[in-house]
Amino acid sequence: MIELSVNKFRANLKDFVDKAIEEHQAIRINRRSGKDFIVISAEDWEREQETMYVLRNNSLMNQVAESQATYEKNSGFKPSQEELDAINRI
């Protein structure tokens, strides 16, 4: 995470916004008042929101745990070659 003062951020706003968007860098802006804020791209924010939704959803987390368990046992669903071909054509 990049950390800088609000004055430096303001002076180089476009460059730091481009970093947040293109390089997916979170930027922590330090203020004299001590009330800092974070700048991230909308894409990163949306991804974080989706992650938080999954983490809060017990049903989805149970599905993830079950999937991980079957993967570790090598006993999960194994598509046929025909099914793989159909998926790859999409």
N, C-alpha and C positions, 0 to 999 in steps of 0.2 A: 504494500500500500504506500502510495506517495503521501507525504505529509508536508504541508506548507502553510504559510500565513495567508490570511484573507487578502492582504495587500498584494502579495506575489501572485496569488490566484487571479485577482482582478486584473493585474497588469498583463497577464498571459492567458487570459480566459480561453481564447480560441485554441491555443496549443494544448491546454489541459483538458478541455472538453474533447478534442480530437483523441487524446490519449485514452480517455475514459471510454470512448466509443470504439475506436479502432484497435486498441491494445487491451481492452477489457481491464484497465487499471482502475482500481478504486482510489479516490483521492480524498484524504482527510484534510479539511480546512480548519486551521486553528484560529480562534478568535481571542482577542484580549479578555473578553468577558468570561472565557472558559466554556462557552457553549459552542462546541465544535459541530461541524456537519460533514457529511460524506456525499461525494458526487460519484454516481455510477451511471452507466448507460441505461436507457430504458430496457434494452434487451437483457442486460444482466439483472435488472430489478425484476423483470417478469420471470426470469428463470428462478430467481431466489424465491419469489412468491409461489411458484409451482412446487418447488422443493419443500417449502414450509407447509403447503397444503398436504402433500403426501405424508410428511412427518407427523402431522396432526391427525391424520386419518388412520385409525386403528385397523380398519378393514384392509386398506392398501398396504400398510406395514406388515400385516399378517401374510398377505399374498407375496410380498417381497421375501419375507423369512422362509415361507414354504418353497418358493422358487430357489432360493439360495441352498436350502437343504437338499432338494432334489438334484441340483447342479453338483453339489459336493459328493453326493452318492452316485453320480452319473446315471440317475434313474429318471431324468426328466423326459419331456416329450422330445421325440426324435422324428422330424419330418422325413417323409420318403423323398427320393430323388425327384419324383414328379411334383411333389409339393414345393420343393426348393426351386425347381425350374419355374413353376408358376409365380412364386414370390419374386424371383429375379427378373421376370419379364415385366413387372410393374414399373 
